[in-house]
Amino acid sequence: ELGGYEHYMLKEIFEQPDALSTCLKGRLDLNNYKIILGGIQNLSRHLTTAKRFILTGCGTAWHACLVGEYLIERLARTPVEVEYASELRYRNPIIEEGTVVIAVSQSGETADTLAAIEMCKERGATVLGVVNVVGSTIARTTDAGVYLRVGPEIGVASTKAFTAQVAVLTMMAIELGRRRHLDNSRTEQLIKDLDRIPNIINDVLKYSDMIKDISKECGDRENWLFLGRGYNYPTALEGALKLKEISYIHAEGLPAAEMKHGPIALINDGMPAVFIATRCSNYDKIISNIEEVRARGGKTIIIANEGDEEIERYADYLIRIPNVDDALEPLVAAIPLQLLAYHCAVLRGLDVDKPRNLAKSVTVE
Ligand code: M6R
C-alpha cells in the first residue's frame, strides 16, 4: 500500500502531481478558457451574483480558505470573510440574501465544520462543500459542492488534500472572475498556468533530498518562524502547522510584517526563520523582513524563485521554486514546506503518520 515509500505522508506528498491532475481533469476547458465544475454548475448564476462569501473550515482546511479569500477577492472582486468553523458556529453571523458559504473539509466529518454548515443553512445561506471523501456527512449536508478527487489521505498531516482544496478554490475564483470582470487574456493565462501546476510540483519534489539536508542542520531547534506575505501568508501558516503537528517543534506562522509587532522578540541566535520570498509576494518588503531576522542572528531558510540571484546573499539555506503567477503560488510553495516538516519529524524518530494526540478526523467538538 505504501508503494515503496516509508510513510503515507511521504507517499501523499509525492502523489500530488497525479492527485492534482485528477483534481483538475475535465475541469479546465483549454479551448474556450472556462472552468467547468459540474457539482456547482446549476448554481453558477447565484454564485456570480453573490454579495459575499464566508469560507470556513478547521486547521489546514482553514488555511486553504485563507488562500481562497485572497483569490476570490482579487480575481472575482467579491467580499470574502474567513472564519474558523468552531467560531462561526457560535457567532451570530450576518447572513443576508446573496451570502454564500463555502465549507472546506478533507474528511467531510469534522464536527465543528458540520455544525457551522447546519447553522448557516438554517439562516438561509446557500452552502457549498469542498470535500474529499465522497458521500461524507458534509458532502451530503451541503447544497452542492466540488470534490477534491485526490483519493484517500491516510497521513494525519494533510498534504495532497491541502493543495487540492487550494486548487478547487482557485478554479472557483477564476471562473467567478471570468463571469464577472476578468479580462480574457488574464483568464486564459491563469487557466493555462493552472494546467501546468502538476508538472511544476513534480519539479519541486526533486528537492526532497536537499530539504532533508536542511532538516539535518536545523531540525534540532525547538522554535521556528514561518513568514510570508500576500497569497503566501496562508502558506506560511500551513508550513508552521505541518512542522508542529508531526515534529512537535514549536512553530509560528505569520504575515511577515507582523513580526515586528511582537514575535521579533523571540529571535535569538540560530533560530530558523522560513521565508517565502518569491518575486510575487511583495518582494522588497519581505527582503527587509529577512534583514530584520538576520540582524538578530536568525537562520534564514528562503523559498525563492529560480533565477533570483539577489536573494542569495540573504539566505542561509535556499530552496528554489519555478516562477508562476502569484495567484497560483501557494500550490507550489506549500510543497517544500511539507517536505521540511516531514524530514524534521523523521530525523527526530517520530511517527509521522500518526502524531501524538491527533486523529485524522476530528468528529468531536
Ligand atoms: O477533514 P478536515 O479537512 O475537515 O480536517 C480539518 C483539520 O482537522 C485538519 O486539516 C488538520 O488540521 C490536519 N491534521 C492538518 O494537517
Residues whose N, C-alpha, C, O or C-beta is under 5 A from the ligand:
A	BS01	M6R	C58 G59 T60 A61 V104 S105 Q106 S107 G108 T110 V156 A157 S158 K360 S361 V362
